[in-house]
């Protein structure tokens, strides 16, 4: 499976062997679904800086550079190199990078932060999909994620057992939602709705607490799709519903059933079923459709935009429309540099700004932005862009309507994304010019709201359920793992472009 030509593939290298394993990636990485961008001059500068800092501090501490980059100080060093490259975007100091005790104390202090990641994935045991395996191999080798193993990945790394390890042991995530994606090819569903519910029960049974939620995917236009909703509600009892307006995102060339959120005839009857069943959260994949992908599939463009969100939200005020990836256009084969250039010229970002403006234009309060790939992709290429998008979404939707989701485990354990949000700040000049509020401390009210409080509210996750997490089986096993485990590693998976930009 994949959409790259032989000529395109001839320009690529496997990321797991080509990239330096920094805690934060040194180059854009892709699966076989799209052509990765070449390493930018800024990324080359970052790679040089992170290697230099790593060499110097590892020597100072009397350890190998690889071991240093597994540590909390190594993570801090990577953010220090990012600041030296892109400007003071992340909260970090030379002292933290050079002093393991300081870095470890900070990590320990923040480890109890409530993080509710309602956008996670893994693959079924009988999957034939290989592209996400390649993506993980690229992400780890690029260094986006310190928790991905250095050795070559196997498809097992994208399945259930490793999902538990990377979500609940290798990161500070406390609660996660098992998501999925549909396909015109039945075997290419990441997980069936029944599988997601089975794994939800397994995780919660092991933990002895509610650690896992599960979506049910709904597929407007597919044969028997309304009957599937009835069965899911009655038998599976999902925590929320999820849809892909693009239809089949995995096999875009096969997509025969794209749809729009505001299609009164086709989709509104489904919303009525959700509302009657008490399923308030309707999670929708949007964005990730840059110009390069549009050229291949121009007929799908209107289904990936956020133009259909406002009317649906206004017509169904009892439902929450949670737009995954915030509708960000330029991931999945696009260039963050193009989005940043657009912002500098116009003050706008496709389709982030459009989503952020919906409440003011249409008087609705039930539109939410899940961060997903908008944060994962831009943090490592143009962190100012990640900060600006957070500013736009918070200002437009309201802080209460920006929620945490990482799209892990496609890019490995989400701890590197957690650390990036903890440290990121909108530059003061941009705050003043556009009226964005500061993001504040790692565990301040803004970031606590995004990390977990907002998701807890809309999913009705109660304080007593949070309290149970402190002493459940996962907490017990995580303590043992952190004491006796080997620690995180740094690797990425997939393809990188040999050319220079």
C-alpha positions in Angstrom: 0.0 0.0 0.0 1.1 3.5 -0.7 0.9 6.3 -3.2 4.6 7.2 -4.0 5.9 6.4 -7.5 9.1 4.4 -8.1 10.7 7.7 -9.1 9.7 9.3 -5.8 10.8 6.3 -3.8 14.2 6.4 -5.5 14.8 9.8 -3.8 14.1 8.5 -0.3 15.9 6.7 2.4 14.6 4.7 5.4 14.5 7.2 8.3 15.4 4.5 10.8 18.9 4.3 9.3 19.3 7.8 7.9 18.4 10.1 10.7 20.2 11.2 13.8 18.2 10.0 16.8 17.6 13.3 18.6 14.8 13.6 21.2 13.1 16.0 18.7 13.2 15.2 15.0 15.9 16.7 12.8 13.9 16.3 9.5 10.4 15.8 8.2 9.4 12.1 8.0 6.6 10.4 6.1 5.0 7.1 5.6 4.6 5.8 2.0 1.4 7.9 1.7 3.1 11.2 0.8 6.5 12.6 -0.3 8.4 14.0 2.7 9.8 17.5 2.4 13.6 17.8 2.3 15.5 18.9 5.4 15.2 22.7 5.7 18.2 24.9 6.5 16.7 25.5 10.0 16.4 21.8 10.6 20.0 21.4 9.5 21.0 24.1 12.0 19.0 22.4 14.7 20.7 19.0 14.0 24.1 20.6 14.2 23.2 22.3 17.5 21.6 19.3 19.2 24.6 17.2 18.3 27.0 19.8 19.7 25.1 20.2 22.9 24.6 16.5 23.3 28.3 15.8 22.8 29.4 18.5 25.2 27.0 17.7 28.0 27.3 13.9 27.7 31.1 14.3 28.0 30.6 16.5 31.0 28.4 13.9 32.7 30.7 11.0 31.7 28.2 9.1 29.6 27.5 8.3 26.0 25.5 10.7 23.9 22.9 8.1 23.3 22.4 7.5 27.0 22.3 11.2 27.6 19.5 11.7 25.1 17.4 9.1 26.9 17.4 11.2 30.1 15.3 14.2 31.2 18.4 16.3 30.7 18.7 15.1 27.2 15.2 16.1 26.5 15.9 19.5 27.9 19.0 19.8 25.8 16.9 19.1 22.6 14.6 22.0 23.5 17.6 24.2 24.3 18.8 23.5 20.7 15.4 24.3 19.4 15.5 27.7 21.1 18.9 28.4 19.8 17.6 27.6 16.3 14.1 29.1 16.2 14.2 31.7 19.1 12.9 31.5 22.7 9.8 29.4 22.1 10.3 26.7 24.7 10.8 27.1 28.5 14.2 25.5 29.2 17.6 26.5 30.6 21.2 25.4 30.1 21.2 24.5 33.8 18.4 22.0 33.4 20.1 20.4 30.4 23.4 20.2 32.3 22.1 19.1 35.6 20.3 15.7 35.8 19.0 16.3 39.3 17.3 19.5 38.2 15.8 17.9 35.1 14.7 14.8 37.0 13.1 16.9 39.7 11.1 18.8 37.1 10.0 15.5 35.5 8.9 14.0 38.8 7.0 17.1 39.7 5.0 17.1 36.5 4.5 13.3 36.2 1.3 13.4 38.1 -0.3 16.0 35.8 -3.7 14.9 34.6 -3.4 14.2 30.9 -6.4 12.8 29.0 -5.5 12.0 25.4 -8.7 11.4 23.4 -7.0 10.7 20.1 -4.9 7.5 20.0 -4.5 4.6 17.6 -3.1 1.1 17.2 -3.6 -1.6 14.6 -5.5 -4.8 14.6 -3.6 -8.1 14.7 -4.6 -9.1 11.1 -3.8 -5.8 9.6 -2.2 -5.5 6.1 -1.4 -1.8 6.5 2.4 -1.1 6.5 2.5 2.6 6.0 2.2 3.5 9.7 5.0 1.1 10.5 7.2 3.0 8.1 6.1 6.3 9.7 7.0 5.1 13.2 10.4 4.0 11.9 10.9 7.5 10.5 9.6 9.4 13.5 11.8 7.5 15.9 15.0 7.9 13.9 14.3 11.6 13.4 14.2 11.9 17.1 10.7 13.2 17.4 10.0 10.7 20.1 12.5 9.5 22.6 10.4 6.5 23.5 10.7 4.7 20.2 13.1 1.8 20.1 16.4 2.3 18.3 16.3 -1.1 16.7 14.3 -1.7 13.6 10.5 -1.7 14.2 8.2 -4.5 13.4 4.5 -4.4 12.8 4.0 -5.6 16.4 5.1 -2.2 17.6 1.9 -0.8 16.2 -0.3 -3.3 18.1 -2.0 -3.6 21.4 0.8 -4.7 23.7 3.1 -1.9 22.6 0.2 0.6 22.7 -0.2 0.0 26.5 3.5 0.4 27.0 3.9 3.6 25.0 0.7 5.3 26.1 0.6 4.3 29.8 4.2 3.5 30.7 6.4 5.6 28.4 4.4 8.8 28.8 2.6 10.8 31.5 -0.8 10.1 29.9 -3.4 9.0 32.4 -6.5 8.3 30.2 -6.7 7.6 26.5 -9.4 7.1 23.9 -8.9 4.2 21.4 -9.7 5.6 18.0 -9.7 4.2 14.5 -10.4 4.9 10.8 -12.7 3.3 8.3 -12.0 2.1 4.8 -13.8 0.9 1.7 -11.6 -2.2 2.2 -13.0 -4.0 5.3 -9.6 -5.4 6.3 -8.1 -1.9 6.2 -10.1 -0.5 9.1 -7.4 0.1 11.8 -9.7 -1.5 14.3 -13.4 -2.5 14.0 -15.8 -1.0 16.4 -16.1 -4.3 18.2 -12.3 -4.5 18.6 -12.0 -1.0 20.1 -14.6 -1.9 22.7 -12.9 -5.2 23.4 -9.6 -3.5 24.0 -11.3 -0.8 26.1 -12.6 -3.5 28.4 -9.2 -5.2 28.6 -7.4 -2.0 29.6 -9.9 -1.0 32.2 -10.0 -4.6 33.5 -6.3 -4.7 33.9 -6.1 -1.3 35.5 -9.0 -1.7 37.8 -10.1 1.9 36.9 -11.3 3.8 33.8 -8.1 4.3 31.9 -9.6 3.8 28.4 -12.4 5.1 26.3 -13.4 4.0 22.8 -14.9 5.6 19.7 -17.4 4.0 17.4 -16.8 5.0 13.8 -19.8 6.0 11.7 -19.6 5.9 7.9 -22.3 7.9 6.1 -23.2 6.4 2.8 -21.7 3.0 3.4 -24.1 0.1 2.9 -26.0 -0.5 6.2 -24.3 2.3 8.0 -27.4 3.4 10.0 -28.0 -0.1 11.2 -24.4 -0.2 12.3 -25.0 2.9 14.4 -28.0 1.3 16.0 -26.0 -1.8 16.9 -23.0 0.2 18.2 -25.3 2.2 20.5 -27.2 -0.8 21.8 -24.4 -3.4 22.0 -21.0 -1.7 22.1 -21.9 1.5 24.1 -19.2 3.7 22.7 -18.0 6.8 24.6 -18.2 9.0 21.5 -18.7 8.8 17.7 -16.1 9.5 15.1 -16.3 10.2 11.4 -14.1 10.9 8.4 -15.8 13.3 6.0 -13.1 12.4 3.4 -14.6 8.9 3.4 -11.7 6.5 3.1 -8.6 8.4 4.3 -6.3 5.3 4.2 -7.1 4.6 0.5 -8.0 8.0 -0.9 -8.1 6.6 -4.4 -10.9 4.2 -3.4 -13.0 6.8 -1.5 -16.5 6.5 -2.7 -18.4 7.9 0.2 -17.2 11.4 1.2 -19.8 13.5 3.0 -20.4 16.8 4.7 -21.3 17.5 8.3 -24.2 19.7 7.4 -25.9 17.3 5.0 -29.4 17.4 6.4 -30.7 14.4 4.4 -27.8 12.0 4.8 -26.2 12.8 8.2 -28.7 14.6 10.4 -30.6 11.4 11.1 -27.4 10.0 12.6 -27.0 13.0 14.9 -30.5 12.4 16.1 -29.6 8.9 17.1 -26.5 10.2 18.9 -28.4 12.8 20.8 -31.1 10.3 21.8 -28.5 7.9 23.1 -26.7 10.6 25.1 -23.6 10.5 22.9 -22.7 14.2 22.9 -19.2 14.1 21.4 -19.0 13.8 17.6 -15.3 13.6 16.7 -14.4 14.5 13.1 -11.2 14.1 11.1 -10.5 17.3 9.2 -7.6 18.9 7.4 -4.3 17.1 6.5 -5.0 17.9 2.9 -2.2 20.1 1.6 -2.0 21.3 -2.0 0.2 18.4 -3.0 -2.5 16.0 -2.0 -5.2 18.2 -3.5 -3.6 17.8 -6.9 -4.0 14.0 -6.6 -7.5 14.1 -5.2 -9.1 17.4 -6.1 -12.6 16.0 -5.8 -12.1 15.4 -2.1 -11.0 18.9 -1.2 -14.4 20.3 -0.1 -14.9 17.4 2.3 -11.6 18.1 4.1 -12.2 21.8 4.7 -14.1 23.1 7.8 -16.8 25.0 5.8 -19.5 22.5 6.9 -18.8 22.7 10.6 -20.7 25.9 11.5 -24.2 25.0 10.2 -24.0 21.5 11.8 -23.0 23.0 15.1 -25.7 25.6 15.0 -28.4 23.0 14.0 -27.3 20.6 16.7 -26.4 22.7 19.8 -26.7 19.7 22.1 -23.8 17.9 20.4 -20.1 18.8 20.6 -18.3 18.8 17.3 -14.7 18.0 18.1 -12.6 18.7 15.0 -9.5 16.5 14.9 -6.2 18.1 14.0 -8.0 21.4 14.3 -8.6 21.2 10.6 -4.9 22.1 10.0 -4.3 21.8 6.2 -0.5 21.5 5.8 0.3 18.2 7.5 0.4 14.9 5.6 2.6 16.0 2.8 2.5 19.7 3.2 5.0 22.2 4.5 4.8 24.0 7.8 6.9 26.7 6.2 4.1 27.5 3.8 1.7 27.8 6.6 4.1 30.2 8.5 4.6 32.2 5.3 0.8 32.5 4.9 0.5 33.7 8.5 3.2 36.3 8.2 1.5 37.6 5.0 -2.1 37.5 6.0 -2.4 36.6 9.7 -4.4 33.5 8.7 -3.6 29.8 8.5 -5.7 27.3 6.4 -8.0 26.0 7.9 -7.2 26.8 11.5 -8.3 30.4 11.3 -11.5 29.5 9.7 -12.3 27.1 12.5 -11.4 29.6 15.2 -13.7 32.2 13.7 -16.8 30.0 13.7 -18.1 31.0 17.3 -17.9 34.7 16.6 -19.5 34.4 13.2 -22.2 32.0 14.0 -22.8 32.3 17.7 -22.1 28.7 18.6 -20.3 27.3 21.6 -20.1 23.6 20.7 -17.1 23.6 18.3 -13.9 22.1 19.7 -10.3 21.7 18.3 -8.4 18.5 19.0 -4.6 19.2 18.5 -3.6 15.9 16.9 -1.2 16.3 14.0 -1.4 20.1 13.9 0.8 20.1 17.0 2.9 17.0 16.3 3.9 18.2 12.8 4.5 21.9 13.4 6.4 21.7 16.7 9.4 20.0 15.0 9.5 22.2 11.9 8.3 25.6 12.8 7.5 25.9 16.5 6.3 29.5 16.2 3.6 28.2 14.0 2.5 25.7 16.6 2.4 28.5 19.2 0.4 30.8 16.9 -2.2 28.1 16.1 -2.7 27.5 19.8 -3.2 31.3 20.2 -5.7 31.4 17.4 -7.7 28.5 18.6 -7.8 29.6 22.2 -8.8 33.1 21.3 -11.5 32.1 18.8 -13.0 28.9 20.3 -12.2 29.7 23.9 -9.8 28.0 26.2 -12.5 25.5 27.3 -12.8 24.3 23.7 -9.2 23.3 22.9 -8.5 19.6 23.8 -5.6 17.3 23.9 -5.1 14.5 21.4 -1.8 13.3 20.0 -2.6 10.8 17.2 -0.2 8.4 19.0 1.1 5.7 18.6 1.8 6.5 14.9 4.7 8.6 16.1 5.4 6.5 19.1 4.8 7.4 22.8 3.4 10.9 23.1 5.8 12.1 25.9 7.7 14.3 23.5 4.5 16.1 22.5 3.6 16.4 26.2 7.0 18.0 26.9 6.6 20.3 23.9 3.2 21.7 25.1 4.5 22.0 28.7 7.4 24.2 27.5 6.0 26.1 24.5 5.1 29.8 24.7 3.7 32.3 22.1 6.4 34.9 21.5 5.6 38.2 23.3 5.6 40.3 20.1 3.1 38.0 18.5 0.9 38.1 21.7 0.8 41.9 21.6 0.2 42.1 17.8 -2.7 39.6 17.7 -4.1 39.8 21.2 -3.2 36.2 22.1 -3.1 35.3 25.8 0.2 33.7 27.1 0.1 29.9 27.4 1.9 30.1 30.8 3.4 27.5 33.1 3.7 23.8 32.3 1.1 23.0 34.9 -0.7 26.4 34.8 -4.4 26.8 34.1 -4.1 27.1 30.3 -2.1 24.0 29.8 -3.9 22.0 32.5 -7.2 22.8 30.7 -5.8 21.6 27.4 -4.1 18.5 28.7 -7.0 17.1 30.6 -9.6 19.3 32.2 -11.5 20.1 29.0 -11.7 16.5 27.9 -12.7 15.4 31.4 -15.6 17.9 31.3 -17.0 17.0 27.9 -16.6 13.2 28.6 -18.0 13.6 32.2 -14.9 12.0 33.7 -15.5 12.6 37.4 -13.0 13.6 40.1 -13.4 10.3 41.9 -12.4 8.5 38.7 -9.2 10.6 38.6 -8.5 9.7 42.2 -8.7 6.0 41.4 -5.8 6.4 39.0 -3.3 7.1 41.7 -3.4 3.6 43.2 -4.6 1.4 40.3 -2.6 -1.4 38.7 -1.2 0.8 36.0 0.2 3.2 38.5 1.8 0.3 40.4 3.3 -1.2 37.3 4.5 2.2 36.0 6.4 2.8 39.3 8.2 -0.6 38.8 8.8 0.1 35.1 10.4 3.5 35.9 12.6 2.0 38.6 13.9 -1.0 36.7 13.2 -0.3 33.0 15.8 0.7 30.5 14.4 4.2 30.0 13.1 5.7 26.8 14.9 5.5 23.5 15.1 7.9 20.5 14.1 6.7 17.0 11.8 7.6 14.1 10.2 5.5 11.4 9.4 5.9 7.7 11.0 7.8 4.8 13.2 10.9 4.6 14.1 13.0 1.5 17.8 12.9 0.6 17.6 16.2 -1.2 18.2 19.6 0.4 15.7 22.4 0.3 
